[in-house]
């Protein structure tokens, strides 16, 4: 996780930018499922679902 002190003044508070690499086929599937302009929100929602499911499995 990025230290808050290392963020540039113009960056948003409460969020951190991360660069990740996707396999081409997975990226194509996400783009097709998310639709134009919805990539980021689609990926964030998928991550939230994964976290929710992993927490439910731990109980």
matplotlib code that plots the C-alpha trace (Angstrom):
import matplotlib.pyplot as plt

x = [0.0, 1.2, 2.2, 0.0, 3.1, 4.3, 1.2, 1.5, -0.6, -2.9, -3.8, -7.1, -7.3, -8.9, -7.7, -4.5, -3.7, -2.3, -1.0, -1.7, -1.2, -4.0, -3.6, -4.9, -7.8, -8.9, -8.7, -10.8, -13.5, -13.6, -13.9, -16.7, -18.6, -18.1, -19.0, -17.5, -16.3, -17.0, -13.8, -12.7, -16.0, -16.5, -13.1, -13.7, -17.1, -15.6, -12.9, -15.6, -17.6, -14.4, -13.7, -17.3, -17.2, -13.9, -15.1, -18.2, -16.1, -14.0, -17.0]
y = [0.0, 3.5, 5.8, 8.9, 11.1, 10.0, 11.1, 14.1, 17.1, 16.7, 13.0, 12.1, 11.5, 8.2, 6.2, 4.9, 4.3, 0.8, -0.5, -4.2, -6.5, -8.6, -11.5, -10.4, -12.9, -11.9, -8.2, -8.8, -10.6, -7.8, -5.1, -7.0, -7.6, -4.1, -2.1, 1.2, 3.5, 1.1, -0.9, 0.6, 0.3, -3.2, -4.3, -2.7, -4.3, -7.7, -7.2, -6.3, -9.5, -11.6, -10.1, -10.7, -14.3, -15.0, -13.5, -15.7, -18.8, -18.1, -18.2]
z = [0.0, -0.8, 2.1, 2.1, 2.4, -1.0, -2.9, -5.2, -4.2, -7.2, -6.4, -4.9, -1.1, -0.1, -3.1, -4.6, -8.2, -8.9, -12.2, -12.9, -15.8, -17.3, -19.7, -23.1, -23.2, -19.6, -20.5, -23.6, -21.6, -19.0, -21.6, -23.4, -20.2, -18.7, -21.8, -22.9, -20.2, -17.3, -17.0, -13.6, -11.9, -13.2, -11.9, -8.5, -8.2, -9.1, -6.4, -3.8, -4.7, -4.4, -1.0, 0.1, -1.0, 0.6, 3.9, 3.8, 3.2, 6.3, 8.6]

ax = plt.figure().add_subplot(projection="3d")
ax.plot(x, y, z, "-o")
ax.set_aspect("equal")
plt.show()
